[in-house]
Amino acid sequence: MKHFSKRNLLLAAGAILILAAIGIAVYFSTRPYIPTNDLQVRAVVNNFGDELRQVSLVATTASTTESMDRYYSYYIRPDLLSSWKTSPKTALGRQSVAPWPDHIDIRSLTDNANGTFTVEANIVGTSQGIASSTPPKELPVRFTVSQGPDGWQISAYEVVTTP
């Protein structure tokens, strides 16, 4: 029976460790990236903010509801979207962020531990085409974002009025 020297045993152990490290690196580099819930919720609110300018503030009701279906349906729960289409003037972004909404700045995000998140944010109006000394208007908003069959969507909102 042949005996292995300490040197050969150390070389074999080192080779095994290197192969294990390579295997672990390959495993983690090929796994699909799955963002956490808070990242998904942030993306929904931010991406919805990018779509706000797509719905005309002065279009006919028919055109507005069609635009809402096209640009908002991925981000807004069907029941909330339906209420906006019934009364388009109540839709978010149609309030006073003149001349039109540009994007949403998220201030805070809270996991409510009941399958919903509360997102405190500002809808920021664009200042494009306005004198540079005029700061963009902001509308403070509180969103409720919930998990549904189509993923995370905005299920409620309220305009935050400061006392």
C-alpha positions in Angstrom: 0.0 0.0 0.0 1.4 3.3 -1.1 1.5 6.2 1.4 0.8 9.8 0.3 3.2 12.4 1.4 1.9 15.5 3.3 2.8 17.6 0.3 0.7 15.5 -2.1 -2.2 15.6 0.4 -2.0 19.4 0.7 -1.9 19.7 -3.1 -5.0 17.5 -3.5 -6.8 19.4 -0.8 -5.9 22.7 -2.4 -7.1 21.5 -5.8 -10.4 20.4 -4.3 -10.8 23.8 -2.7 -10.1 25.6 -5.9 -12.6 23.4 -7.8 -15.2 24.0 -5.2 -14.7 27.8 -5.3 -15.0 27.7 -9.1 -18.2 25.7 -8.8 -19.7 28.1 -6.4 -18.7 31.1 -8.5 -20.3 29.5 -11.6 -23.5 28.7 -9.7 -24.0 32.2 -8.4 -23.1 33.9 -11.7 -25.6 31.9 -13.7 -28.6 32.3 -11.3 -31.2 34.7 -12.5 -31.4 38.0 -10.7 -34.6 38.3 -8.8 -35.0 41.8 -7.3 -36.3 42.1 -3.8 -39.9 43.2 -3.1 -38.8 46.8 -2.2 -36.9 47.1 -5.4 -39.9 45.9 -7.4 -42.2 48.3 -5.6 -39.8 51.2 -6.3 -39.7 50.2 -10.0 -43.5 50.1 -10.3 -43.8 53.6 -8.8 -40.9 55.1 -10.7 -42.0 53.6 -14.0 -45.6 54.7 -13.5 -44.2 58.2 -12.9 -42.4 58.0 -16.3 -45.8 57.2 -17.9 -47.8 60.0 -16.4 -46.9 62.4 -19.1 -48.3 60.0 -21.8 -51.9 60.7 -20.8 -53.1 64.0 -22.0 -54.5 66.5 -19.6 -56.8 68.1 -22.2 -57.8 65.1 -24.4 -61.4 63.9 -24.8 -62.6 61.4 -22.3 -62.5 58.5 -24.8 -58.9 59.3 -25.8 -57.9 59.7 -22.1 -59.4 56.4 -21.1 -57.7 54.7 -24.1 -54.3 56.3 -23.0 -54.9 55.1 -19.4 -55.4 51.5 -20.6 -52.2 51.7 -22.7 -49.9 53.4 -20.3 -51.2 52.8 -16.8 -52.7 49.3 -16.8 -49.4 47.6 -16.0 -48.9 49.8 -12.9 -52.4 50.4 -11.6 -54.7 47.8 -10.1 -57.8 47.3 -12.3 -60.3 48.6 -9.8 -58.4 51.8 -9.3 -57.8 52.3 -13.0 -61.5 51.7 -13.6 -62.5 54.5 -11.2 -60.0 56.8 -13.0 -61.5 55.9 -16.4 -65.0 56.6 -15.0 -64.0 60.0 -13.8 -60.7 61.0 -15.6 -60.4 64.3 -13.8 -59.7 62.3 -10.5 -56.8 60.4 -12.1 -53.4 60.9 -10.5 -51.2 63.4 -12.4 -54.2 65.5 -13.4 -53.9 67.6 -10.3 -51.8 70.7 -10.0 -48.4 69.8 -11.3 -48.7 72.2 -14.2 -48.0 72.3 -16.9 -47.7 68.4 -16.8 -46.3 65.7 -14.6 -42.7 64.7 -15.4 -41.7 62.0 -12.9 -42.1 60.7 -9.4 -39.5 61.1 -6.6 -39.8 58.5 -3.9 -39.2 59.9 -0.4 -39.7 56.7 1.6 -40.9 53.2 1.3 -42.5 51.1 4.2 -43.2 47.4 4.1 -46.5 47.0 6.0 -45.9 43.3 6.5 -49.4 42.5 5.3 -48.5 42.2 1.6 -48.6 45.9 0.9 -46.1 48.8 0.9 -46.7 52.4 1.6 -44.7 54.7 -0.7 -44.4 58.4 0.2 -43.5 60.4 -3.0 -43.7 63.6 -4.9 -45.1 63.9 -8.4 -42.8 66.4 -10.0 -44.1 68.7 -12.7 -41.8 69.5 -15.6 -40.2 72.9 -15.9 -39.2 72.3 -19.5 -40.2 75.3 -21.6 -40.8 77.5 -18.5 -38.5 80.3 -17.2 -35.6 78.6 -15.5 -36.2 80.7 -12.3 -39.6 78.8 -11.9 -39.0 75.6 -9.9 -41.0 72.6 -10.9 -44.2 72.1 -8.9 -44.4 69.0 -6.7 -47.5 67.2 -5.5 -47.0 65.0 -2.3 -48.6 61.6 -2.7 -49.0 58.5 -0.6 -49.3 55.2 -2.6 -50.4 51.8 -1.4 -48.7 49.1 -3.6 -49.9 45.6 -3.2 -49.1 42.2 -4.7 -51.7 40.8 -7.1 -51.9 38.2 -9.7 -50.1 40.5 -12.2 -47.3 41.4 -9.7 -46.9 44.6 -7.7 -49.3 47.3 -8.6 -50.6 50.6 -7.1 -53.9 49.8 -5.4 -54.6 53.2 -3.8 -53.2 56.7 -3.5 -54.0 59.9 -1.7 -52.7 63.4 -2.2 -51.0 64.4 1.0 -52.0 67.7 2.3 -49.8 69.4 4.8 -51.4 71.2 7.8 
